Amino acid sequence: MNHVNTKVFLVDNHPVVLLALRSRLAHQRSVSVVGEAGDATEALRKLKRVSPDVIVIEPDLPGLDGGEFARRLRQKIPRAKIIAYSAHADQEYVVRMAHCGAHGYVTKDKPTAKIVETILHVHRGGLEFPPNMVDAILAPGSKPPSNGANEVVLTQREREVLILLAEGLANREVARTLSISVRTTETHREHLTHKLGIFTVAGLVKYAIQHELTSLGPPPVKIGANVSK
């Protein structure tokens, strides 16, 4: 019987985890590891030379937020499927990675057989997330549980970026308008999604309208330096 070969690239800053994954996958006739990296920068460099079907990433990498890393991977290698392999089981992490383009999320406390199963399932076109997180992932403008704080403080630059994003500008256009780099724009956008718990453009638009940051709709709430949820 012919087996479909699933090419996998591994990204994790823990060598022991990489070794365990590589060893486990080596026993799968239908899977081959085509590369690995210890951080996002190394991964993006190596991925220019390989074309994996599935990329397994640790979301909590040093130097680059896992959500932003997933977004960059989707832009650079749109055909590849992304699986987050994390020690964190919190809803915040799962929802964020799902909204940033991950096709699956597996926690590291599961047997390694689970990550193999997920790799194969995702490669076939499926999605794999913790069952108790599905409603939170699908909820429009879904937001992880807060720590009880009632107010979010946005900087002036974050408000400017939010307004432009809400008005339909892409990251590059926002950067040009504000005379800042695209990377700086992406960083501000990351801070916004983290602070507000909103991971879609539609959610940001709705938030901006509700808080009188744009003229796209009626302003029900007036804000100053503090942005009330």
Backbone as CSV, one residue per row, in Angstrom:
resi,resn,N_x,N_y,N_z,CA_x,CA_y,CA_z,C_x,C_y,C_z
1,MET,0.856,-1.188,0.000,0.000,0.000,0.000,0.895,1.241,0.000
2,ASN,0.550,2.234,-0.817,1.310,3.472,-0.854,0.861,4.406,0.257
3,HIS,1.821,4.970,0.926,1.514,5.886,2.017,1.820,7.314,1.578
4,VAL,0.918,8.231,1.909,1.163,9.639,1.627,2.216,10.145,2.599
5,ASN,3.285,10.707,2.083,4.352,11.193,2.948,4.050,12.614,3.393
6,THR,3.929,12.808,4.695,3.660,14.122,5.262,4.978,14.734,5.721
7,LYS,5.379,15.822,5.082,6.641,16.484,5.420,6.407,17.471,6.561
8,VAL,7.178,17.306,7.639,6.967,18.089,8.858,8.213,18.897,9.208
9,PHE,7.995,20.131,9.632,9.077,20.990,10.127,8.772,21.306,11.583
10,LEU,9.780,21.177,12.453,9.593,21.353,13.894,10.265,22.631,14.385
11,VAL,9.564,23.386,15.231,10.128,24.606,15.813,9.874,24.597,17.315
12,ASP,10.937,24.509,18.089,10.813,24.528,19.549,12.160,24.937,20.142
13,ASN,12.130,25.765,21.164,13.380,26.225,21.766,13.895,25.281,22.859
14,HIS,13.258,24.130,22.998,13.707,23.126,23.958,14.273,21.923,23.191
15,PRO,15.587,21.719,23.202,16.212,20.609,22.460,15.630,19.244,22.825
16,VAL,15.270,19.052,24.084,14.722,17.759,24.513,13.394,17.483,23.811
17,VAL,12.578,18.541,23.657,11.293,18.387,22.974,11.517,18.046,21.504
18,LEU,12.448,18.750,20.863,12.757,18.468,19.461,13.219,17.030,19.287
19,LEU,14.077,16.580,20.195,14.579,15.207,20.120,13.447,14.201,20.268
20,ALA,12.566,14.437,21.230,11.449,13.519,21.466,10.517,13.460,20.256
21,LEU,10.225,14.630,19.686,9.344,14.668,18.515,9.994,13.973,17.320
22,ARG,11.265,14.300,17.088,11.970,13.711,15.954,12.036,12.188,16.090
23,SER,12.307,11.713,17.303,12.389,10.268,17.531,11.040,9.598,17.315
24,ARG,9.984,10.247,17.801,8.635,9.658,17.654,8.210,9.625,16.197
25,LEU,8.482,10.707,15.480,8.060,10.790,14.082,8.883,9.886,13.179
26,ALA,10.105,9.562,13.614,10.968,8.694,12.814,10.377,7.302,12.655
27,HIS,9.469,6.931,13.555,8.848,5.611,13.494,7.565,5.597,12.673
28,GLN,7.215,6.746,12.078,6.006,6.825,11.269,6.369,6.743,9.785
29,ARG,5.922,5.694,9.115,6.254,5.535,7.697,5.658,6.640,6.835
30,SER,4.571,7.240,7.290,3.889,8.248,6.478,4.333,9.666,6.804
31,VAL,5.326,9.817,7.695,5.783,11.150,8.106,7.293,11.238,7.973
32,SER,7.768,12.385,7.507,9.211,12.619,7.477,9.491,14.033,7.972
33,VAL,10.498,14.166,8.834,10.897,15.475,9.347,11.889,16.076,8.357
34,VAL,11.515,17.219,7.779,12.362,17.836,6.749,13.205,18.983,7.296
35,GLY,13.038,19.291,8.587,13.843,20.352,9.177,13.364,20.694,10.571
36,GLU,14.218,21.421,11.287,13.841,21.858,12.630,14.603,23.127,12.975
37,ALA,14.078,23.859,13.936,14.702,25.116,14.350,14.406,25.363,15.813
38,GLY,15.296,26.159,16.450,15.139,26.453,17.862,14.472,27.786,18.139
39,ASP,14.271,28.596,17.090,13.572,29.865,17.271,12.953,30.297,15.942
40,ALA,12.159,31.373,15.985,11.426,31.806,14.802,12.353,32.292,13.697
41,THR,13.397,33.029,14.058,14.314,33.564,13.055,14.990,32.443,12.272
42,GLU,15.477,31.449,13.006,16.120,30.303,12.361,15.123,29.552,11.483
43,ALA,13.893,29.416,11.987,12.861,28.702,11.238,12.547,29.401,9.917
44,LEU,12.348,30.717,9.963,12.006,31.462,8.756,13.133,31.385,7.731
45,ARG,14.375,31.349,8.210,15.512,31.226,7.293,15.542,29.843,6.641
46,LYS,15.372,28.812,7.441,15.444,27.449,6.906,14.243,27.101,6.030
47,LEU,13.094,27.701,6.343,11.887,27.384,5.583,11.929,27.921,4.155
48,LYS,12.912,28.757,3.858,13.078,29.225,2.482,13.573,28.095,1.582
49,ARG,14.166,27.063,2.203,14.772,25.983,1.426,13.958,24.688,1.433
50,VAL,12.946,24.622,2.275,12.121,23.408,2.319,10.651,23.797,2.170
51,SER,9.850,22.824,1.840,8.424,23.094,1.638,7.605,22.071,2.422
52,PRO,7.469,22.266,3.739,6.765,21.284,4.564,5.250,21.331,4.365
53,ASP,4.630,20.219,4.681,3.162,20.169,4.665,2.604,20.675,5.988
54,VAL,3.329,20.387,7.070,2.884,20.756,8.415,4.066,21.354,9.183
55,ILE,3.802,22.453,9.898,4.821,23.071,10.751,4.315,23.008,12.188
56,VAL,5.067,22.353,13.046,4.706,22.236,14.462,5.525,23.269,15.228
57,ILE,4.841,24.197,15.913,5.558,25.282,16.583,5.218,25.377,18.071
58,GLU,6.217,25.759,18.834,6.028,26.134,20.237,5.553,27.595,20.232
59,PRO,4.363,27.903,20.769,3.854,29.281,20.722,4.619,30.269,21.598
60,ASP,5.332,29.755,22.594,5.996,30.640,23.551,7.491,30.739,23.248
61,LEU,7.805,31.119,22.010,9.201,31.235,21.595,9.801,32.555,22.055
62,PRO,11.087,32.587,22.364,11.718,33.856,22.746,11.857,34.774,21.531
63,GLY,11.610,36.061,21.731,11.854,37.032,20.679,10.696,37.319,19.757
64,LEU,9.750,36.391,19.634,8.615,36.621,18.735,7.395,35.894,19.259
65,ASP,6.323,36.644,19.410,5.066,36.072,19.883,4.607,34.954,18.949
66,GLY,4.077,33.885,19.536,3.646,32.736,18.746,2.565,33.059,17.743
67,GLY,1.651,33.964,18.119,0.601,34.345,17.195,1.153,35.065,15.978
68,GLU,2.054,35.995,16.213,2.676,36.725,15.111,3.504,35.782,14.246
69,PHE,4.180,34.824,14.871,4.955,33.840,14.118,4.034,33.029,13.205
70,ALA,2.894,32.619,13.743,1.931,31.862,12.932,1.445,32.695,11.751
71,ARG,1.183,33.974,11.987,0.736,34.854,10.897,1.797,34.940,9.798
72,ARG,3.044,35.083,10.196,4.125,35.184,9.208,4.266,33.887,8.419
73,LEU,4.104,32.773,9.101,4.179,31.490,8.409,3.050,31.361,7.394
74,ARG,1.854,31.804,7.761,0.720,31.726,6.836,0.952,32.596,5.610
75,GLN,1.632,33.729,5.809,1.919,34.626,4.689,2.995,34.058,3.770
76,LYS,4.047,33.496,4.377,5.190,33.022,3.603,4.983,31.634,3.019
77,ILE,4.266,30.778,3.752,4.046,29.401,3.286,2.560,29.072,3.442
78,PRO,1.713,29.698,2.647,0.259,29.563,2.832,-0.269,28.142,2.726
79,ARG,0.428,27.283,1.993,-0.073,25.914,1.834,0.222,25.042,3.050
80,ALA,1.156,25.443,3.884,1.523,24.634,5.045,0.487,24.755,6.159
81,LYS,0.236,23.665,6.847,-0.655,23.661,7.997,0.185,23.886,9.258
82,ILE,-0.393,24.590,10.223,0.350,24.949,11.438,-0.305,24.309,12.659
83,ILE,0.522,23.679,13.486,0.036,23.088,14.736,0.826,23.695,15.887
84,ALA,0.125,24.218,16.868,0.775,24.721,18.077,0.958,23.547,19.037
85,TYR,2.176,23.411,19.543,2.497,22.324,20.484,3.017,22.996,21.743
86,SER,2.153,23.084,22.758,2.427,23.981,23.880,2.241,23.330,25.243
87,ALA,2.952,23.877,26.217,2.776,23.447,27.601,1.562,24.133,28.219
88,HIS,1.049,25.161,27.560,-0.076,25.935,28.093,-1.412,25.386,27.594
89,ALA,-2.327,25.182,28.528,-3.658,24.699,28.163,-4.717,25.774,28.359
90,ASP,-4.289,27.002,28.672,-5.239,28.088,28.935,-5.997,28.481,27.673
91,GLN,-7.236,28.891,27.847,-8.070,29.298,26.725,-7.427,30.440,25.936
92,GLU,-6.780,31.356,26.633,-6.155,32.501,25.971,-5.183,32.055,24.889
93,TYR,-4.350,31.075,25.211,-3.358,30.600,24.256,-4.023,29.891,23.076
94,VAL,-4.988,29.038,23.372,-5.639,28.256,22.321,-6.382,29.169,21.353
95,VAL,-7.184,30.078,21.894,-7.973,30.982,21.050,-7.059,31.861,20.211
96,ARG,-6.024,32.371,20.830,-5.106,33.252,20.109,-4.462,32.525,18.925
97,MET,-3.955,31.330,19.151,-3.306,30.604,18.071,-4.298,30.236,16.971
98,ALA,-5.516,29.890,17.352,-6.533,29.581,16.345,-6.836,30.800,15.482
99,HIS,-6.955,31.954,16.118,-7.273,33.174,15.386,-6.097,33.695,14.575
100,CYS,-4.910,33.238,14.899,-3.721,33.670,14.153,-3.361,32.693,13.040
101,GLY,-4.187,31.691,12.835,-3.999,30.816,11.684,-3.596,29.389,11.954
102,ALA,-3.485,28.997,13.220,-3.130,27.600,13.509,-4.290,26.676,13.145
103,HIS,-3.951,25.481,12.678,-4.966,24.483,12.315,-5.180,23.462,13.425
104,GLY,-4.303,23.518,14.437,-4.437,22.578,15.535,-3.670,23.056,16.754
105,TYR,-4.022,22.506,17.899,-3.367,22.878,19.160,-3.308,21.638,20.036
106,VAL,-2.092,21.231,20.377,-1.886,20.044,21.218,-1.032,20.441,22.409
107,THR,-1.426,20.030,23.588,-0.636,20.340,24.779,0.417,19.254,24.994
108,LYS,1.541,19.662,25.570,2.685,18.770,25.704,2.507,17.700,26.773
109,ASP,1.417,17.802,27.554,1.186,16.754,28.550,0.495,15.539,27.932
110,LYS,0.099,15.652,26.661,-0.524,14.519,25.975,0.558,13.542,25.518
111,PRO,0.218,12.273,25.356,1.181,11.315,24.800,1.625,11.774,23.414
112,THR,2.877,11.466,23.034,3.357,11.919,21.726,2.524,11.344,20.574
113,ALA,1.813,10.274,20.849,0.935,9.716,19.811,-0.119,10.740,19.388
114,LYS,-0.489,11.640,20.306,-1.505,12.647,20.003,-1.010,13.635,18.963
115,ILE,0.253,14.059,19.063,0.772,15.014,18.094,0.901,14.347,16.722
116,VAL,1.255,13.074,16.697,1.325,12.345,15.424,-0.062,12.279,14.793
117,GLU,-1.038,11.915,15.589,-2.424,11.833,15.117,-2.888,13.184,14.573
118,THR,-2.542,14.259,15.291,-2.959,15.596,14.875,-2.279,16.017,13.583
119,ILE,-0.992,15.717,13.451,-0.271,16.038,12.216,-0.957,15.398,11.006
120,LEU,-1.281,14.127,11.114,-1.914,13.416,10.006,-3.313,13.955,9.721
121,HIS,-4.050,14.228,10.788,-5.414,14.736,10.638,-5.422,16.120,9.980
122,VAL,-4.541,16.994,10.436,-4.474,18.349,9.891,-3.999,18.331,8.439
123,HIS,-3.044,17.461,8.140,-2.561,17.366,6.760,-3.668,16.939,5.804
124,ARG,-4.591,16.139,6.310,-5.712,15.698,5.476,-6.794,16.757,5.344
125,GLY,-6.596,17.909,6.001,-7.571,18.992,5.878,-8.420,19.222,7.099
126,GLY,-8.149,18.503,8.170,-8.950,18.666,9.375,-8.413,19.738,10.303
127,LEU,-9.156,19.993,11.346,-8.746,20.908,12.414,-8.747,20.122,13.714
128,GLU,-7.865,20.479,14.626,-7.765,19.739,15.890,-7.489,20.694,17.046
129,PHE,-8.535,20.974,17.824,-8.404,21.840,18.992,-9.077,21.158,20.185
130,PRO,-8.700,21.523,21.410,-9.367,20.953,22.577,-10.874,21.154,22.476
131,PRO,-11.669,20.106,22.621,-13.129,20.200,22.445,-13.792,21.286,23.291
132,ASN,-13.285,21.510,24.501,-13.912,22.498,25.379,-13.571,23.933,24.992
133,MET,-12.742,24.115,23.958,-12.356,25.456,23.530,-13.059,25.877,22.233
134,VAL,-13.787,24.972,21.607,-14.348,25.240,20.283,-15.290,26.432,20.295
135,ASP,-16.180,26.515,21.278,-17.126,27.640,21.327,-16.398,28.968,21.447
136,ALA,-15.341,29.002,22.261,-14.579,30.241,22.444,-13.874,30.636,21.152
137,ILE,-13.373,29.657,20.411,-12.677,29.933,19.156,-13.640,30.488,18.113
138,LEU,-14.846,29.927,18.056,-15.810,30.315,17.029,-16.566,31.595,17.357
139,ALA,-16.551,32.017,18.622,-17.302,33.209,19.011,-16.744,34.449,18.318
140,PRO,-17.607,35.280,17.661,-17.127,36.497,17.012,-16.478,37.430,18.022
141,GLY,-15.274,37.904,17.698,-14.586,38.820,18.610,-14.341,38.194,19.963
142,SER,-14.172,36.876,19.969,-14.006,36.176,21.236,-12.810,36.689,22.000
143,LYS,-12.903,36.605,23.282,-11.905,37.194,24.150,-11.634,36.279,25.327
144,PRO,-10.389,36.020,25.643,-10.078,35.165,26.780,-10.542,35.781,28.095
145,PRO,-10.715,34.962,29.129,-11.107,35.506,30.412,-10.097,36.532,30.894
146,SER,-10.605,37.616,31.450,-9.703,38.675,31.915,-9.296,38.405,33.354
147,ASN,-8.376,39.228,33.850,-7.920,39.053,35.223,-8.755,39.873,36.195
148,GLY,-9.895,40.368,35.687,-10.789,41.128,36.545,-10.671,42.615,36.360
149,ALA,-9.694,43.070,35.608,-9.548,44.508,35.388,-10.669,45.003,34.494
150,ASN,-11.178,46.189,34.767,-12.290,46.734,34.005,-11.848,47.708,32.931
151,GLU,-10.585,48.091,32.940,-10.145,49.080,31.985,-8.862,48.661,31.302
152,VAL,-8.753,49.067,30.033,-7.554,48.821,29.260,-6.996,50.176,28.865
153,VAL,-5.726,50.366,29.096,-5.085,51.621,28.749,-4.348,51.448,27.423
154,LEU,-4.729,52.229,26.424,-4.061,52.216,25.134,-3.179,53.451,25.012
155,THR,-2.010,53.268,24.439,-1.160,54.425,24.186,-1.725,55.213,23.011
156,GLN,-1.254,56.438,22.841,-1.706,57.251,21.727,-1.422,56.559,20.396
157,ARG,-0.234,55.974,20.257,0.117,55.303,19.006,-0.755,54.084,18.764
158,GLU,-1.070,53.343,19.829,-1.948,52.184,19.679,-3.332,52.609,19.206
159,ARG,-3.823,53.743,19.724,-5.126,54.237,19.274,-5.079,54.631,17.799
160,GLU,-3.975,55.256,17.398,-3.838,55.649,15.991,-3.818,54.426,15.076
161,VAL,-3.080,53.413,15.486,-3.022,52.179,14.697,-4.396,51.518,14.646
162,LEU,-5.076,51.464,15.775,-6.404,50.864,15.835,-7.376,51.572,14.898
163,ILE,-7.359,52.900,14.909,-8.245,53.675,14.041,-8.010,53.346,12.574
164,LEU,-6.753,53.310,12.171,-6.429,53.047,10.770,-6.776,51.617,10.367
165,LEU,-6.536,50.660,11.265,-6.920,49.281,10.980,-8.433,49.164,10.839
166,ALA,-9.156,49.856,11.721,-10.619,49.821,11.683,-11.162,50.433,10.399
167,GLU,-10.407,51.372,9.830,-10.840,52.024,8.589,-10.405,51.255,7.350
168,GLY,-9.845,50.075,7.566,-9.575,49.181,6.454,-8.167,49.176,5.909
169,LEU,-7.235,49.876,6.553,-5.865,49.916,6.048,-5.103,48.654,6.435
170,ALA,-4.269,48.178,5.536,-3.397,47.043,5.814,-2.194,47.533,6.609
171,ASN,-1.441,46.596,7.184,-0.278,46.966,8.002,0.677,47.902,7.270
172,ARG,0.943,47.607,6.000,1.885,48.428,5.228,1.350,49.845,5.041
173,GLU,0.033,49.960,4.825,-0.571,51.280,4.634,-0.582,52.066,5.943
174,VAL,-0.806,51.364,7.048,-0.763,52.013,8.359,0.639,52.551,8.603
175,ALA,1.640,51.745,8.295,3.032,52.149,8.491,3.351,53.397,7.682
176,ARG,2.903,53.415,6.429,3.168,54.563,5.565,2.474,55.819,6.099
177,THR,1.243,55.670,6.550,0.472,56.804,7.048,1.094,57.416,8.293
178,LEU,1.601,56.557,9.182,2.155,57.028,10.450,3.668,57.239,10.393
179,SER,4.269,56.980,9.224,5.724,57.130,9.047,6.506,56.259,10.031
180,ILE,6.059,55.014,10.164,6.756,54.046,10.990,6.996,52.797,10.147
181,SER,7.801,51.880,10.647,8.086,50.668,9.883,6.911,49.690,9.972
182,VAL,6.873,48.780,9.011,5.831,47.752,9.025,5.975,46.887,10.279
183,ARG,7.220,46.592,10.654,7.443,45.769,11.852,6.913,46.466,13.098
184,THR,7.113,47.787,13.191,6.591,48.535,14.339,5.074,48.496,14.344
185,THR,4.483,48.615,13.165,3.022,48.525,13.051,2.537,47.171,13.543
186,GLU,3.217,46.108,13.128,2.834,44.764,13.557,2.945,44.614,15.073
187,THR,3.976,45.241,15.636,4.152,45.171,17.091,3.001,45.864,17.806
188,HIS,2.622,47.059,17.332,1.482,47.765,17.931,0.194,46.946,17.787
189,ARG,0.039,46.310,16.639,-1.157,45.488,16.427,-1.181,44.308,17.390
190,GLU,-0.011,43.706,17.603,0.081,42.616,18.564,-0.297,43.084,19.970
191,HIS,0.188,44.258,20.360,-0.145,44.801,21.672,-1.647,45.041,21.793
192,LEU,-2.253,45.537,20.719,-3.694,45.789,20.724,-4.478,44.496,20.932
193,THR,-4.159,43.480,20.148,-4.913,42.234,20.267,-4.717,41.599,21.639
194,HIS,-3.512,41.750,22.175,-3.229,41.199,23.499,-4.023,41.942,24.570
195,LYS,-3.996,43.268,24.522,-4.679,44.077,25.529,-6.196,43.922,25.462
196,LEU,-6.727,43.916,24.234,-8.175,43.898,24.066,-8.752,42.488,24.000
197,GLY,-7.890,41.501,23.749,-8.391,40.144,23.597,-9.220,39.975,22.352
198,ILE,-8.941,40.767,21.314,-9.686,40.728,20.052,-8.717,40.317,18.957
199,PHE,-9.028,39.253,18.228,-8.070,38.688,17.300,-8.506,38.739,15.839
200,THR,-9.561,39.480,15.547,-10.006,39.618,14.161,-10.148,41.091,13.822
201,VAL,-9.997,41.413,12.531,-10.169,42.792,12.095,-11.599,43.256,12.369
202,ALA,-12.571,42.365,12.130,-13.972,42.727,12.376,-14.184,43.105,13.842
203,GLY,-13.514,42.360,14.738,-13.634,42.668,16.157,-13.024,44.008,16.506
204,LEU,-11.892,44.339,15.870,-11.257,45.636,16.109,-12.132,46.774,15.591
205,VAL,-12.746,46.562,14.437,-13.662,47.577,13.873,-14.810,47.828,14.839
206,LYS,-15.404,46.753,15.326,-16.524,46.881,16.255,-16.101,47.624,17.512
207,TYR,-14.928,47.288,18.025,-14.430,47.945,19.239,-14.219,49.433,18.993
208,ALA,-13.603,49.764,17.848,-13.329,51.168,17.526,-14.613,51.972,17.409
209,ILE,-15.636,51.376,16.810,-16.931,52.062,16.663,-17.573,52.278,18.028
210,GLN,-17.573,51.242,18.842,-18.210,51.319,20.153,-17.545,52.350,21.058
211,HIS,-16.254,52.567,20.834,-15.534,53.482,21.709,-15.187,54.809,21.039
212,GLU,-15.939,55.154,20.016,-15.833,56.458,19.375,-14.426,56.765,18.849
213,LEU,-13.780,55.725,18.347,-12.457,55.919,17.770,-12.505,56.081,16.260
214,THR,-13.672,55.853,15.676,-13.839,56.010,14.241,-15.254,56.488,13.961
215,SER,-15.443,57.123,12.815,-16.763,57.639,12.451,-17.561,56.634,11.638
216,LEU,-17.146,55.371,11.644,-17.837,54.361,10.854,-19.211,54.016,11.417
217,GLY,-19.489,54.442,12.638,-20.772,54.122,13.231,-21.056,55.038,14.398
218,PRO,-22.220,54.883,15.073,-22.573,55.733,16.197,-21.645,55.519,17.376
219,PRO,-21.282,56.585,18.089,-20.376,56.473,19.230,-21.096,56.351,20.561
220,PRO,-21.353,55.122,21.047,-22.091,54.969,22.284,-21.286,55.279,23.538
221,VAL,-19.956,55.236,23.442,-19.136,55.435,24.627,-18.071,56.475,24.331
222,LYS,-17.865,57.397,25.256,-16.820,58.398,25.090,-15.626,57.988,25.924
223,ILE,-14.427,58.068,25.345,-13.246,57.636,26.085,-12.201,58.731,26.112
224,GLY,-11.314,58.598,27.082,-10.180,59.507,27.153,-8.932,58.664,27.079
225,ALA,-8.037,58.824,28.049,-6.810,58.053,28.047,-7.082,56.591,28.322
226,ASN,-8.130,56.310,29.141,-8.463,54.928,29.441,-9.572,54.472,28.523
227,VAL,-9.432,53.263,27.969,-10.444,52.713,27.089,-11.216,51.667,27.874
228,SER,-12.494,51.939,28.138,-13.297,51.003,28.927,-13.788,49.877,28.039
229,LYS,-13.803,48.687,28.589,-14.347,47.549,27.850,-15.865,47.616,27.891
